[in-house]
């Protein structure tokens, strides 16, 4: 019987029985880290789980690459919206400061 290594939780992939995302393992793998180095980065994972996650990625590479791309786009959109919020807040604070310094 084959072991299950990846589970889908609310449209995100995780290593079964852990809080480690598949993303974390895949990015380590794509950055050239060995499975042993990846396991060292995530002490809660066994070497078997790391290899299982890598095998899952390789078997579903097109889908997982698309998933990672979508997550990266979502992250960039969120980051970009935070920049606008920060810039808007900064402008309001500068305006308020100017108004305070203009008062007699």
C-alpha angles and dihedrals in degrees: 000000000000119000120236113232104170131052131185114230116182092332094313126106121233137174105260113264094011143082091234113115123227085233091066094053094043094050090050090050092047090049089058099256116152119240087250091055091048090051090050089054091053107040093183091065126082121223087248090057091050092050089045091052092049091048090050091051092049092048092049100029098138093050095043093047088052090048092050091047091052091049090050091050091049090050092050091049091051092046091048092050090051090054090055092047090048092047091048092049091047091052092050092049092049090049092049091049091051091050090052093050092049094057115102 
